[in-house]
Amino acid sequence: MNYLGHSIITTHIPEKDFGNIFGDFFKGNPSYLDLPKNIINGIILHRQLDSFVDNNNIYLKNTIFFKEYKLYKKILLDIYFDHFLAKNYQKLFNDSLKESSKYIFNLAITNKQFLSEENISKLNWLIKNNSLYYYKDIDFIKYTLNGISYRFKNIDLSTSIEIYKKNNKIIDNNFFEFFNLLTKKREYLL
């Protein structure tokens, strides 16, 4: 999750970008993983970015809307942040979401040998559904949330769509404010 969010901080070093964008696919201390140095550095960057986000008051303002989802509210924030980025991609980045999605998927395909079978399966689903591109569509977000809910079994995250629709102007304004902060902090995070 939050692949587009992590892609904001690209280094243009393909292996490092792969580690950053797909850092959730790797568990444990990155220093002990049998991976190329640039991928390890990307995973470390991913975790630094996660820490920055998880402790940022602007980003966390939106948790108020999803408080009923308790432990899952940050997952929802990540998904809705990617939705925000996707639907505003051209305006925010002056770039094509379709081309950026291809770059991200090509990174993953090129470095597939470093992924577990389970993560290759996740990656194949992302590619097959062109997920990063379709994150801009709220119906695709609902489809994604249904899939995640199926894995968790004890909660229906897709019901958050109505909350998002009702409050999307405020939520998106908070995300826009956070995006501006994140782009200013980009050099600090690198």
N, C-alpha and C positions, 0 to 999 in steps of 0.2 A: 504494500500500500504506500501511497504518497510518493510514487515514482516521479511524477512531474515536480512535486515540491522539492525533492532532492536534486532534480536536474537543474534547478535554478543555480546551484553552485557547481558549475562544470569547470573542469580544469583544462580541458582539451588534451588530456593525457588519457587515451582510451581505457587502459586498465584501471586507472584511478577513478575515472568516471563510472566504470562498471561497478567497482567496489562501493562507491558512494550511492549510486542509484539503487543497487540491489543488495545493500548492506544487511537488510533484514534476513536475507537468505543464509547468513553465516552466524553461527552461535559460538560463544566462548571468546576468550581473549584472542584478538586477531594476531598478536605476536606469535602465538603457538600454532597457528594454522599453516598448513603446508601450501602456501600460495605465493605467487610473485609479489615482490615488495610493493609495487604500485597498487595492486589490488588491496593489500593489507592497509596501505595508506588511505585508500578510498573508503574502506570499512571504518577506519578510525575517523575520517572526515564525516561519514554518515552518522556515527554515534555522537560526534561533537554537535552536529546539526540537530539531531534528535534532542540532545540535552538543552540546547539553546531554545528550541521550540517548546519543549515541555516546561520550561521555566519562564516563558515569555508572557507577560500579562496581557499584551494586545491579542496574541493568538488565543489565550485561554479565556478571553472575554466570552467567546462563543460557547464555552462549556455550559453556561447558564441555560442555554436552549435545550441541551441534551442531557440534563442532570438525571433524568429518570433512567437513563441507560447505564448509569453508574460506571463500572469498570470499562465499558465499551465506548464511553463518550469521546475518548481521545482517538479511537479508531474512526469514529464518525467524523471528527474534526479533520483528520488526515484525508479521508475520502472527499469530504466537501471542499477542502482546500484544493485538492487536485481538480475537482469539478470547476471551482472558481477559476483556477489557472487555465484549464482547457477552454472554457467558454470565453475567456478574455485573452487568449494566447496571443493573437495578432496584435492587440492593443498593448499588452504588457511587454512583449518581447520583440515586436516588429519582425516576426519570423513566422514560418508556417508550422502549425501544430503537426500536420501530416509529415513534414520532413523531420521535425524533431523526434516524433514517434519512431520513424524509421531508424534514426541515429541510435536511439535508446535500444530498440529491439536488435539492431545489428551488433551493438556492444554485447548484449546478452548472448546472442548466437555465437559470436566470435569467442566468447569466454565460457561457453556452455560446459566445457570439460571440467570446470571448477565447481560445478553445481551438483547437488545430490539428485537422485532420481525424483524425489518428491518435489524439489524446486524446479527441475526441468519440466515436470508436469504442470506446475503453476505457470511457468514461463510460456509453455506451449498454449495454455489457455489464454494468457494475456495476448499473445501474438495472434492466435486464431480469431479472437474476438476484436482485434485491433483496439484493445481496451484504452490505451492512452488517448487515442484519437476520439473515441466515443464517450470518454468521461465528460465531454461537454454536454451530452444529452442526459437530462434528468431521468429519463426512462432507463437508460443504461446504468445509471447510478442505482436505481431501484433493483435492477437485475443483479448487479454486483452485490448489493446488500442482502438480497435473498440468498445468494450463494454463500456469503459469509455466515449468515444466520443458520443455514443448513449445517455448516461445519460446527458451529457452537451449540446448536440444538436447544438451548434454553432461553433464547431471546430472538425476537423478530426485529432486526435493525431496520428493515424496510419501512416500518411505521414512522421512522424519523423523517421521511420524505415530506410528509405533511407539515411537520414542524419547520423544516427548512423552507418550504414554499411560503409558509405564513410569515417567516422572519427573514427571508433571503436578502432583503435590502440592508438590514442591519448586519447580518452575518457577512455578506459580501463587503460591506464598508469596513468592517473589522479586518477581514482578510486583505483588503486593499492596503489598509494602513500597515498591516504586518508585512506584506510583500514589499512595500517601500522601505521599511526598516531592514528587512532581510537583504535587500539589494545594497543598501548602504553598508551593512555589516559584512558583506561578501568577502572583502579583502581580509577582514579580521578572522573569519572562519577558515579561510584558505591557509 
